[in-house]
Amino acid sequence: MTIDLLRKGLRITEVDVPLSHRATGNDWQAQVHRLRQLADVTTALAVRAPATWRPGRGESARTDRVRSGRMRS
């Protein structure tokens, strides 16, 4: 959902909340859990169209070329 909001140009802020999670170990069940999480994220990204970067406030298209290594001297 965060990716969708960023692509629409909305501003994202992080809010600290008093939450905790149940830590998983290094056994095979924990590894399967992480693999399923990876599969879910991969699926969520795969169904979305590839993003095209647009210069944000205070940035230019030149900044993008420098960042991506496409800048030619």
Biopython code that builds the backbone (N, CA, C, O; Angstrom):
import numpy as np
from Bio.PDB.StructureBuilder import StructureBuilder

atoms = [
    (1, "MET", "N", (0.821, -1.186, 0.000)),
    (1, "MET", "CA", (0.000, 0.000, 0.000)),
    (1, "MET", "C", (0.869, 1.254, 0.000)),
    (1, "MET", "O", (0.520, 2.248, -0.637)),
    (2, "THR", "N", (1.993, 1.217, 0.707)),
    (2, "THR", "CA", (2.880, 2.373, 0.741)),
    (2, "THR", "C", (3.375, 2.709, -0.652)),
    (2, "THR", "O", (3.439, 3.882, -1.021)),
    (3, "ILE", "N", (3.726, 1.694, -1.428)),
    (3, "ILE", "CA", (4.197, 1.916, -2.787)),
    (3, "ILE", "C", (3.111, 2.619, -3.611)),
    (3, "ILE", "O", (3.406, 3.548, -4.363)),
    (4, "ASP", "N", (1.886, 2.186, -3.471)),
    (4, "ASP", "CA", (0.784, 2.789, -4.220)),
    (4, "ASP", "C", (0.621, 4.265, -3.849)),
    (4, "ASP", "O", (0.407, 5.104, -4.724)),
    (5, "LEU", "N", (0.720, 4.576, -2.580)),
    (5, "LEU", "CA", (0.577, 5.965, -2.142)),
    (5, "LEU", "C", (1.721, 6.831, -2.646)),
    (5, "LEU", "O", (1.496, 7.955, -3.096)),
    (6, "LEU", "N", (2.945, 6.320, -2.578)),
    (6, "LEU", "CA", (4.089, 7.074, -3.078)),
    (6, "LEU", "C", (3.965, 7.332, -4.568)),
    (6, "LEU", "O", (4.281, 8.427, -5.033)),
    (7, "ARG", "N", (3.517, 6.354, -5.317)),
    (7, "ARG", "CA", (3.361, 6.522, -6.759)),
    (7, "ARG", "C", (2.285, 7.538, -7.118)),
    (7, "ARG", "O", (2.320, 8.131, -8.196)),
    (8, "LYS", "N", (1.333, 7.736, -6.216)),
    (8, "LYS", "CA", (0.306, 8.747, -6.452)),
    (8, "LYS", "C", (0.766, 10.133, -6.026)),
    (8, "LYS", "O", (0.038, 11.114, -6.177)),
    (9, "GLY", "N", (1.992, 10.206, -5.489)),
    (9, "GLY", "CA", (2.557, 11.497, -5.114)),
    (9, "GLY", "C", (2.212, 11.954, -3.713)),
    (9, "GLY", "O", (2.449, 13.112, -3.369)),
    (10, "LEU", "N", (1.664, 11.084, -2.906)),
    (10, "LEU", "CA", (1.314, 11.469, -1.540)),
    (10, "LEU", "C", (2.536, 11.405, -0.639)),
    (10, "LEU", "O", (3.475, 10.654, -0.903)),
    (11, "ARG", "N", (2.518, 12.181, 0.403)),
    (11, "ARG", "CA", (3.612, 12.212, 1.355)),
    (11, "ARG", "C", (3.377, 11.147, 2.427)),
    (11, "ARG", "O", (2.267, 11.000, 2.940)),
    (12, "ILE", "N", (4.429, 10.413, 2.752)),
    (12, "ILE", "CA", (4.349, 9.349, 3.756)),
    (12, "ILE", "C", (5.101, 9.801, 5.002)),
    (12, "ILE", "O", (6.222, 10.301, 4.904)),
    (13, "THR", "N", (4.498, 9.629, 6.159)),
    (13, "THR", "CA", (5.191, 9.913, 7.412)),
    (13, "THR", "C", (5.164, 8.662, 8.283)),
    (13, "THR", "O", (4.227, 7.865, 8.241)),
    (14, "GLU", "N", (6.217, 8.522, 9.068)),
    (14, "GLU", "CA", (6.315, 7.381, 9.968)),
    (14, "GLU", "C", (5.856, 7.818, 11.355)),
    (14, "GLU", "O", (6.286, 8.851, 11.867)),
    (15, "VAL", "N", (4.993, 7.033, 11.946)),
    (15, "VAL", "CA", (4.450, 7.340, 13.267)),
    (15, "VAL", "C", (4.846, 6.224, 14.217)),
    (15, "VAL", "O", (4.534, 5.058, 13.978)),
    (16, "ASP", "N", (5.530, 6.578, 15.290)),
    (16, "ASP", "CA", (5.903, 5.578, 16.291)),
    (16, "ASP", "C", (4.682, 5.174, 17.106)),
    (16, "ASP", "O", (3.948, 6.025, 17.608)),
    (17, "VAL", "N", (4.475, 3.880, 17.229)),
    (17, "VAL", "CA", (3.385, 3.344, 18.043)),
    (17, "VAL", "C", (3.944, 2.246, 18.939)),
    (17, "VAL", "O", (4.910, 1.579, 18.567)),
    (18, "PRO", "N", (3.358, 2.052, 20.099)),
    (18, "PRO", "CA", (3.876, 1.054, 21.042)),
    (18, "PRO", "C", (3.443, -0.373, 20.672)),
    (18, "PRO", "O", (2.563, -0.947, 21.314)),
    (19, "LEU", "N", (4.063, -0.930, 19.645)),
    (19, "LEU", "CA", (3.754, -2.288, 19.216)),
    (19, "LEU", "C", (4.982, -3.161, 19.339)),
    (19, "LEU", "O", (6.112, -2.673, 19.323)),
    (20, "SER", "N", (4.755, -4.434, 19.459)),
    (20, "SER", "CA", (5.863, -5.387, 19.449)),
    (20, "SER", "C", (5.405, -6.583, 18.621)),
    (20, "SER", "O", (4.215, -6.751, 18.355)),
    (21, "HIS", "N", (6.365, -7.407, 18.218)),
    (21, "HIS", "CA", (6.017, -8.586, 17.449)),
    (21, "HIS", "C", (6.670, -9.809, 18.074)),
    (21, "HIS", "O", (7.604, -9.715, 18.870)),
    (22, "ARG", "N", (6.152, -10.930, 17.688)),
    (22, "ARG", "CA", (6.700, -12.185, 18.174)),
    (22, "ARG", "C", (7.894, -12.528, 17.296)),
    (22, "ARG", "O", (7.745, -12.801, 16.105)),
    (23, "ALA", "N", (9.061, -12.512, 17.887)),
    (23, "ALA", "CA", (10.274, -12.798, 17.120)),
    (23, "ALA", "C", (10.313, -14.272, 16.728)),
    (23, "ALA", "O", (9.915, -15.150, 17.493)),
    (24, "THR", "N", (10.805, -14.517, 15.511)),
    (24, "THR", "CA", (10.961, -15.894, 15.061)),
    (24, "THR", "C", (12.421, -16.280, 15.172)),
    (24, "THR", "O", (13.301, -15.420, 15.132)),
    (25, "GLY", "N", (12.673, -17.538, 15.310)),
    (25, "GLY", "CA", (14.035, -18.041, 15.477)),
    (25, "GLY", "C", (14.698, -18.347, 14.154)),
    (25, "GLY", "O", (14.356, -17.773, 13.121)),
    (26, "ASN", "N", (15.654, -19.264, 14.199)),
    (26, "ASN", "CA", (16.381, -19.655, 12.997)),
    (26, "ASN", "C", (16.093, -21.093, 12.580)),
    (26, "ASN", "O", (16.808, -21.654, 11.749)),
    (27, "ASP", "N", (15.068, -21.681, 13.143)),
    (27, "ASP", "CA", (14.744, -23.058, 12.768)),
    (27, "ASP", "C", (14.058, -23.075, 11.401)),
    (27, "ASP", "O", (13.808, -22.020, 10.819)),
    (28, "TRP", "N", (13.759, -24.244, 10.899)),
    (28, "TRP", "CA", (13.193, -24.361, 9.555)),
    (28, "TRP", "C", (11.818, -23.717, 9.448)),
    (28, "TRP", "O", (11.459, -23.187, 8.397)),
    (29, "GLN", "N", (11.042, -23.761, 10.542)),
    (29, "GLN", "CA", (9.712, -23.148, 10.517)),
    (29, "GLN", "C", (9.813, -21.629, 10.365)),
    (29, "GLN", "O", (9.014, -21.014, 9.659)),
    (30, "ALA", "N", (10.787, -21.040, 11.021)),
    (30, "ALA", "CA", (10.999, -19.600, 10.895)),
    (30, "ALA", "C", (11.447, -19.248, 9.480)),
    (30, "ALA", "O", (11.045, -18.221, 8.934)),
    (31, "GLN", "N", (12.269, -20.092, 8.895)),
    (31, "GLN", "CA", (12.732, -19.843, 7.533)),
    (31, "GLN", "C", (11.578, -19.956, 6.538)),
    (31, "GLN", "O", (11.494, -19.172, 5.593)),
    (32, "VAL", "N", (10.698, -20.918, 6.747)),
    (32, "VAL", "CA", (9.519, -21.061, 5.885)),
    (32, "VAL", "C", (8.631, -19.824, 6.026)),
    (32, "VAL", "O", (8.086, -19.328, 5.040)),
    (33, "HIS", "N", (8.489, -19.333, 7.252)),
    (33, "HIS", "CA", (7.701, -18.124, 7.506)),
    (33, "HIS", "C", (8.268, -16.945, 6.703)),
    (33, "HIS", "O", (7.519, -16.222, 6.047)),
    (34, "ARG", "N", (9.581, -16.758, 6.757)),
    (34, "ARG", "CA", (10.224, -15.671, 6.024)),
    (34, "ARG", "C", (10.087, -15.866, 4.509)),
    (34, "ARG", "O", (9.903, -14.897, 3.772)),
    (35, "LEU", "N", (10.175, -17.091, 4.056)),
    (35, "LEU", "CA", (10.013, -17.373, 2.636)),
    (35, "LEU", "C", (8.608, -17.009, 2.165)),
    (35, "LEU", "O", (8.433, -16.467, 1.074)),
    (36, "ARG", "N", (7.617, -17.308, 2.985)),
    (36, "ARG", "CA", (6.239, -16.935, 2.633)),
    (36, "ARG", "C", (6.073, -15.420, 2.598)),
    (36, "ARG", "O", (5.362, -14.888, 1.746)),
    (37, "GLN", "N", (6.733, -14.723, 3.531)),
    (37, "GLN", "CA", (6.676, -13.268, 3.522)),
    (37, "GLN", "C", (7.303, -12.728, 2.235)),
    (37, "GLN", "O", (6.752, -11.826, 1.604)),
    (38, "LEU", "N", (8.446, -13.278, 1.852)),
    (38, "LEU", "CA", (9.108, -12.870, 0.619)),
    (38, "LEU", "C", (8.211, -13.124, -0.586)),
    (38, "LEU", "O", (8.129, -12.285, -1.483)),
    (39, "ALA", "N", (7.549, -14.253, -0.615)),
    (39, "ALA", "CA", (6.647, -14.578, -1.719)),
    (39, "ALA", "C", (5.493, -13.572, -1.781)),
    (39, "ALA", "O", (5.099, -13.150, -2.868)),
    (40, "ASP", "N", (4.956, -13.191, -0.635)),
    (40, "ASP", "CA", (3.857, -12.218, -0.599)),
    (40, "ASP", "C", (4.312, -10.859, -1.122)),
    (40, "ASP", "O", (3.599, -10.231, -1.905)),
    (41, "VAL", "N", (5.485, -10.399, -0.702)),
    (41, "VAL", "CA", (5.997, -9.111, -1.163)),
    (41, "VAL", "C", (6.282, -9.168, -2.658)),
    (41, "VAL", "O", (5.953, -8.232, -3.387)),
    (42, "THR", "N", (6.883, -10.248, -3.118)),
    (42, "THR", "CA", (7.195, -10.406, -4.535)),
    (42, "THR", "C", (5.920, -10.386, -5.367)),
    (42, "THR", "O", (5.881, -9.750, -6.421)),
    (43, "THR", "N", (4.896, -11.062, -4.916)),
    (43, "THR", "CA", (3.614, -11.077, -5.620)),
    (43, "THR", "C", (2.999, -9.683, -5.654)),
    (43, "THR", "O", (2.490, -9.251, -6.688)),
    (44, "ALA", "N", (3.045, -8.979, -4.525)),
    (44, "ALA", "CA", (2.474, -7.631, -4.460)),
    (44, "ALA", "C", (3.185, -6.686, -5.425)),
    (44, "ALA", "O", (2.543, -5.844, -6.053)),
    (45, "LEU", "N", (4.498, -6.816, -5.547)),
    (45, "LEU", "CA", (5.242, -5.956, -6.460)),
    (45, "LEU", "C", (5.030, -6.364, -7.913)),
    (45, "LEU", "O", (4.987, -5.507, -8.795)),
    (46, "ALA", "N", (4.900, -7.642, -8.166)),
    (46, "ALA", "CA", (4.770, -8.141, -9.538)),
    (46, "ALA", "C", (3.457, -7.720, -10.188)),
    (46, "ALA", "O", (3.410, -7.536, -11.404)),
    (47, "VAL", "N", (2.402, -7.567, -9.415)),
    (47, "VAL", "CA", (1.114, -7.216, -10.001)),
    (47, "VAL", "C", (0.990, -5.727, -10.294)),
    (47, "VAL", "O", (0.041, -5.296, -10.949)),
    (48, "ARG", "N", (1.944, -4.942, -9.812)),
    (48, "ARG", "CA", (1.924, -3.510, -10.056)),
    (48, "ARG", "C", (2.772, -3.181, -11.289)),
    (48, "ARG", "O", (3.770, -3.845, -11.570)),
    (49, "ALA", "N", (2.359, -2.160, -12.001)),
    (49, "ALA", "CA", (3.132, -1.713, -13.161)),
    (49, "ALA", "C", (4.458, -1.141, -12.682)),
    (49, "ALA", "O", (4.515, -0.570, -11.592)),
    (50, "PRO", "N", (5.522, -1.275, -13.461)),
    (50, "PRO", "CA", (6.806, -0.696, -13.064)),
    (50, "PRO", "C", (6.684, 0.815, -12.886)),
    (50, "PRO", "O", (5.982, 1.484, -13.644)),
    (51, "ALA", "N", (7.353, 1.327, -11.909)),
    (51, "ALA", "CA", (7.309, 2.765, -11.615)),
    (51, "ALA", "C", (8.267, 3.513, -12.516)),
    (51, "ALA", "O", (9.310, 2.994, -12.914)),
    (52, "THR", "N", (7.899, 4.725, -12.827)),
    (52, "THR", "CA", (8.826, 5.615, -13.514)),
    (52, "THR", "C", (9.142, 6.735, -12.545)),
    (52, "THR", "O", (8.242, 7.332, -11.954)),
    (53, "TRP", "N", (10.414, 7.013, -12.386)),
    (53, "TRP", "CA", (10.826, 8.027, -11.423)),
    (53, "TRP", "C", (10.575, 9.409, -11.986)),
    (53, "TRP", "O", (10.892, 9.683, -13.144)),
    (54, "ARG", "N", (10.007, 10.277, -11.172)),
    (54, "ARG", "CA", (9.805, 11.664, -11.549)),
    (54, "ARG", "C", (10.530, 12.541, -10.550)),
    (54, "ARG", "O", (10.520, 12.249, -9.355)),
    (55, "PRO", "N", (11.160, 13.612, -11.015)),
    (55, "PRO", "CA", (11.868, 14.489, -10.081)),
    (55, "PRO", "C", (10.911, 15.024, -9.026)),
    (55, "PRO", "O", (9.806, 15.466, -9.342)),
    (56, "GLY", "N", (11.336, 14.981, -7.789)),
    (56, "GLY", "CA", (10.536, 15.525, -6.704)),
    (56, "GLY", "C", (10.887, 16.978, -6.467)),
    (56, "GLY", "O", (11.596, 17.593, -7.264)),
    (57, "ARG", "N", (10.398, 17.516, -5.388)),
    (57, "ARG", "CA", (10.649, 18.904, -5.047)),
    (57, "ARG", "C", (12.143, 19.111, -4.825)),
    (57, "ARG", "O", (12.759, 18.409, -4.024)),
    (58, "GLY", "N", (12.716, 20.066, -5.529)),
    (58, "GLY", "CA", (14.133, 20.376, -5.348)),
    (58, "GLY", "C", (15.071, 19.465, -6.128)),
    (58, "GLY", "O", (16.288, 19.611, -6.014)),
    (59, "GLU", "N", (14.546, 18.528, -6.918)),
    (59, "GLU", "CA", (15.388, 17.633, -7.710)),
    (59, "GLU", "C", (15.139, 17.901, -9.186)),
    (59, "GLU", "O", (14.112, 18.459, -9.571)),
    (60, "SER", "N", (16.090, 17.495, -9.991)),
    (60, "SER", "CA", (15.926, 17.661, -11.434)),
    (60, "SER", "C", (16.088, 16.316, -12.112)),
    (60, "SER", "O", (16.502, 15.343, -11.482)),
    (61, "ALA", "N", (15.765, 16.259, -13.381)),
    (61, "ALA", "CA", (15.954, 15.024, -14.132)),
    (61, "ALA", "C", (17.429, 14.655, -14.171)),
    (61, "ALA", "O", (17.761, 13.472, -14.246)),
    (62, "ARG", "N", (18.328, 15.647, -14.120)),
    (62, "ARG", "CA", (19.760, 15.387, -14.105)),
    (62, "ARG", "C", (20.136, 14.583, -12.860)),
    (62, "ARG", "O", (20.978, 13.688, -12.945)),
    (63, "THR", "N", (19.537, 14.878, -11.719)),
    (63, "THR", "CA", (19.799, 14.133, -10.486)),
    (63, "THR", "C", (19.494, 12.659, -10.692)),
    (63, "THR", "O", (20.226, 11.802, -10.196)),
    (64, "ASP", "N", (18.422, 12.351, -11.420)),
    (64, "ASP", "CA", (18.059, 10.963, -11.688)),
    (64, "ASP", "C", (19.138, 10.273, -12.514)),
    (64, "ASP", "O", (19.514, 9.139, -12.218)),
    (65, "ARG", "N", (19.640, 10.947, -13.547)),
    (65, "ARG", "CA", (20.666, 10.338, -14.386)),
    (65, "ARG", "C", (21.932, 10.064, -13.594)),
    (65, "ARG", "O", (22.568, 9.028, -13.785)),
    (66, "VAL", "N", (22.306, 10.978, -12.710)),
    (66, "VAL", "CA", (23.496, 10.782, -11.886)),
    (66, "VAL", "C", (23.272, 9.611, -10.942)),
    (66, "VAL", "O", (24.160, 8.777, -10.762)),
    (67, "ARG", "N", (22.095, 9.544, -10.340)),
    (67, "ARG", "CA", (21.769, 8.489, -9.379)),
    (67, "ARG", "C", (21.770, 7.116, -10.035)),
    (67, "ARG", "O", (22.197, 6.139, -9.419)),
    (68, "SER", "N", (21.301, 7.028, -11.271)),
    (68, "SER", "CA", (21.184, 5.728, -11.924)),
    (68, "SER", "C", (22.451, 5.324, -12.662)),
    (68, "SER", "O", (22.521, 4.211, -13.184)),
    (69, "GLY", "N", (23.464, 6.203, -12.723)),
    (69, "GLY", "CA", (24.701, 5.872, -13.401)),
    (69, "GLY", "C", (24.645, 6.077, -14.904)),
    (69, "GLY", "O", (25.542, 5.635, -15.621)),
    (70, "ARG", "N", (23.598, 6.745, -15.394)),
    (70, "ARG", "CA", (23.451, 6.964, -16.830)),
    (70, "ARG", "C", (24.068, 8.271, -17.294)),
    (70, "ARG", "O", (23.963, 8.629, -18.467)),
    (71, "MET", "N", (24.714, 8.987, -16.376)),
    (71, "MET", "CA", (25.290, 10.289, -16.726)),
    (71, "MET", "C", (26.522, 10.101, -17.584)),
    (71, "MET", "O", (27.410, 9.314, -17.255)),
    (72, "ARG", "N", (26.569, 10.830, -18.689)),
    (72, "ARG", "CA", (27.720, 10.777, -19.575)),
    (72, "ARG", "C", (28.460, 12.093, -19.517)),
    (72, "ARG", "O", (27.842, 13.156, -19.452)),
    (73, "SER", "N", (29.784, 12.032, -19.541)),
    (73, "SER", "CA", (30.580, 13.260, -19.491)),
    (73, "SER", "C", (30.819, 13.790, -20.885)),
    (73, "SER", "O", (31.472, 14.820, -21.051)),
]
sb = StructureBuilder()
sb.init_structure("model")
sb.init_model(0)
sb.init_chain("A")
sb.init_seg("    ")
for serial, (resi, resn, name, xyz) in enumerate(atoms, 1):
    if name == "N":
        sb.init_residue(resn, " ", resi, " ")
    sb.init_atom(name, np.array(xyz, "f"), 0.0, 1.0, " ", f" {name:<3s}", serial, name[0])
structure = sb.get_structure()
